[in-house]
Amino acid sequence: MKARIFQKPKNAMQSGRAGTDRWMLEFAPAEARKPDPLMGWAGSGDTQRQIRLTFASREEAVAYAERNGIDAEVVAPPVRTLKIQAYADNFR
């Protein structure tokens, strides 16, 4: 089983950073999705794709993966850069 461990990014619709301190373990897809012959919806028989585990820290997620024999890849969170500007800069 392959999985990736990453830090949950903030939603595009939220301005705060609530909930972004959690780490997620998500399994890689085992088979490709294909359209259903009757309805045309995309789906597959891969049930692990529905599982998303959350952890308080990166170390907990890595320890869980090692304990259960999961080949996990840790994806580092992107570096935050702040664009600091004053309100008066809008009128220059």
C-alpha positions in Angstrom: 0.0 0.0 0.0 1.3 3.4 -0.9 0.1 6.6 0.9 1.1 10.2 1.3 1.3 12.2 4.5 0.7 15.9 4.2 -0.4 18.9 6.2 -4.0 19.9 5.4 -4.0 23.2 3.4 -6.4 25.9 4.1 -9.5 26.2 2.0 -9.6 28.9 -0.7 -12.8 30.2 0.9 -11.4 30.7 4.3 -9.2 33.6 5.5 -8.0 32.0 8.8 -5.8 29.0 9.3 -8.1 27.0 11.5 -7.7 23.3 11.0 -4.4 23.5 9.0 -2.3 22.2 11.9 -3.6 18.6 11.3 -1.6 16.0 9.3 -3.4 13.7 6.9 -2.6 10.2 5.7 -4.3 9.5 2.4 -3.9 6.3 0.3 -2.8 6.4 -3.3 -5.4 5.1 -5.8 -4.9 1.4 -6.5 -6.9 1.4 -9.7 -8.0 3.9 -12.2 -11.5 5.4 -12.1 -13.8 4.4 -15.0 -17.3 5.5 -16.1 -20.2 3.4 -14.9 -22.0 1.9 -18.0 -25.5 2.7 -16.8 -25.2 6.2 -15.3 -21.8 7.4 -16.6 -20.6 8.4 -13.1 -16.8 7.9 -12.5 -16.0 5.2 -9.9 -13.8 2.3 -9.0 -13.7 -0.7 -6.7 -10.9 0.9 -4.7 -12.3 1.4 -1.1 -9.0 2.7 0.4 -9.5 5.9 -1.7 -12.3 6.8 0.7 -10.1 6.7 3.8 -8.4 9.8 5.1 -6.8 9.6 8.6 -6.0 12.7 10.6 -3.1 13.0 13.1 -2.0 15.8 15.5 1.6 15.7 14.4 3.8 14.5 11.6 5.6 12.0 13.8 2.3 10.3 14.8 1.4 9.8 11.1 4.8 8.4 10.3 4.7 6.1 13.3 1.2 4.8 12.3 2.4 4.1 8.7 5.5 2.2 9.9 3.5 0.3 12.5 1.0 -0.9 9.9 3.5 -1.5 7.1 2.3 1.3 4.9 4.8 2.7 2.4 4.2 6.4 3.0 5.7 9.5 1.4 5.9 12.7 3.5 5.1 15.8 1.6 6.5 18.9 3.3 4.1 21.9 3.7 4.9 24.9 1.5 6.7 27.8 3.0 4.4 30.7 3.9 5.5 34.1 2.6 3.8 37.2 4.0 3.3 40.2 1.8 3.4 43.0 4.3 2.0 46.3 3.0 0.4 49.3 4.5 -3.1 50.6 3.6 -1.5 53.7 2.1 0.2 51.6 -0.5 -3.1 51.2 -2.3 -3.1 54.9 -3.2 0.4 55.1 -4.7 
